[in-house]
Amino acid sequence: EYDALVADLKAGKPHEPKSATLQRLLPLSLAKFLRGMMLTDPRPLAAAYKGKLTVVQGDNDVQITVDKDARPLAAAHPGARLVLLKDVAHTLKHDAHKGVDQPSYRDPTLPIDPGVVDAVVTTVK
């Protein structure tokens, strides 16, 4: 279902997901925004950026990956720093649960992982 939704979204034919999990990940109300994000390659943007760049990636992200996304993005910018965080999900919260139904998506009381905060503070100093 996810692959079909993404293909339709990219083609400009978004529709409401059937599963509750995908309704949270790809809500129809965000179709225009998500399509723009999916069709934008961030590597040229990173390459053109002249400031400091830190790419923060959790190794338990079910939406984007270290090898397909974070490493190529960091490689696009000379001097970029890549910070990989163990058991951190797409929400940037500590979440060791494997699979798409991670608690960090449902629990707003979970704090952002301290490694995320450290990476941002180090970059902006």
Buried (B, 14 or more C-beta within 10 A) or exposed (E): EBEEBBEBBEEEEBEEBEEEBBEEBBBEEEBEEBBEEEEEEBBEEBBEEEEEBBBBBBEBBBEEEBEEBBBBBBBBBEEBBBBBBEBBBBBBBBBEBEEBEBEBBEEEEBEBBEBBEEBBEEBEE
